[in-house]
Protein backbone atom coordinates (compact mmCIF):
# COMPACT_ATOMS: atom_id res chain seq x y z
CA UNK A 1 0.00 0.00 0.00
CA UNK A 2 2.76 2.43 0.94
CA UNK A 3 4.60 1.75 -2.34
CA UNK A 4 1.49 2.46 -4.38
CA UNK A 5 0.72 5.80 -2.77
CA UNK A 6 3.63 8.14 -2.21
CA UNK A 7 1.50 10.12 0.23
CA UNK A 8 0.74 7.11 2.48
CA UNK A 9 2.41 8.77 5.48
CA UNK A 10 0.16 11.77 5.01
CA UNK A 11 -2.88 9.48 4.96
CA UNK A 12 -1.77 8.01 8.27
CA UNK A 13 -1.47 11.51 9.73
CA UNK A 14 -4.88 12.45 8.42
CA UNK A 15 -6.62 9.40 9.82
CA UNK A 16 -4.56 9.59 13.00
CA UNK A 17 -6.11 13.00 13.60
CA UNK A 18 -9.53 11.36 13.66
CA UNK A 19 -8.65 8.22 15.58
CA UNK A 20 -5.59 8.75 17.73
CA UNK A 21 -5.99 12.34 18.92
CA UNK A 22 -9.50 11.98 20.37
CA UNK A 23 -8.80 8.76 22.21
CA UNK A 24 -5.53 10.06 23.61
CA UNK A 25 -6.16 13.68 24.38
CA UNK A 26 -9.72 14.69 25.11
CA UNK A 27 -11.98 11.64 25.42
CA UNK A 28 -10.34 10.55 28.71
CA UNK A 29 -10.97 14.02 30.13
CA UNK A 30 -14.60 13.96 29.04
CA UNK A 31 -15.13 10.50 30.52
CA UNK A 32 -13.44 11.57 33.77
CA UNK A 33 -15.71 14.62 34.02
CA UNK A 34 -18.79 12.44 33.48
CA UNK A 35 -17.75 9.80 36.01
CA UNK A 36 -16.29 11.94 38.80
CA UNK A 37 -18.53 15.01 38.46
CA UNK A 38 -16.17 17.51 40.09
CA UNK A 39 -17.48 20.86 41.30
CA UNK A 40 -17.73 23.48 38.60
CA UNK A 41 -14.74 25.81 38.31
CA UNK A 42 -12.64 23.72 40.69
CA UNK A 43 -8.99 23.15 39.75
CA UNK A 44 -9.67 19.62 38.48
CA UNK A 45 -12.63 20.81 36.41
CA UNK A 46 -10.60 23.63 34.82
CA UNK A 47 -7.59 21.41 34.10
CA UNK A 48 -9.80 18.85 32.36
CA UNK A 49 -11.53 21.49 30.25
CA UNK A 50 -8.16 22.94 29.26
CA UNK A 51 -7.10 19.43 28.26
CA UNK A 52 -10.27 19.04 26.21
CA UNK A 53 -9.68 22.30 24.33
CA UNK A 54 -6.03 21.48 23.67
CA UNK A 55 -7.02 17.98 22.49
CA UNK A 56 -9.63 19.33 20.10
CA UNK A 57 -7.09 21.81 18.75
CA UNK A 58 -4.53 19.03 18.21
CA UNK A 59 -7.16 16.89 16.49
CA UNK A 60 -8.19 19.70 14.14
CA UNK A 61 -4.61 20.77 13.42
CA UNK A 62 -3.41 17.25 12.63
CA UNK A 63 -6.42 16.52 10.45
CA UNK A 64 -6.10 19.77 8.50
CA UNK A 65 -2.32 19.35 8.24
CA UNK A 66 -2.65 15.79 6.96
CA UNK A 67 -5.26 16.84 4.41
CA UNK A 68 -3.05 19.72 3.26
CA UNK A 69 -0.08 17.37 2.83
CA UNK A 70 -2.21 14.89 0.87
CA UNK A 71 -3.27 17.64 -1.52
CA UNK A 72 0.28 18.97 -1.87
CA UNK A 73 1.80 15.52 -2.50
CA UNK A 74 -0.96 14.24 -4.76
CA UNK A 75 -0.61 17.16 -7.17
CA UNK A 76 2.71 15.71 -8.40
CA UNK A 77 1.72 12.05 -8.01
CA UNK A 78 2.47 9.46 -10.72
CA UNK A 79 1.70 5.76 -10.38
CA UNK A 80 4.92 3.74 -9.87
CA UNK A 81 7.27 6.39 -11.24
Buried (B, 14 or more C-beta within 10 A) or exposed (E): EEEEBBBBBBBEBBEBBEEBBBEEBBEBBBEBBEEEEBEEEEEEBEEBBEBBEEBBEBBEEBBEBBBEBBEEBEEEEEEEE
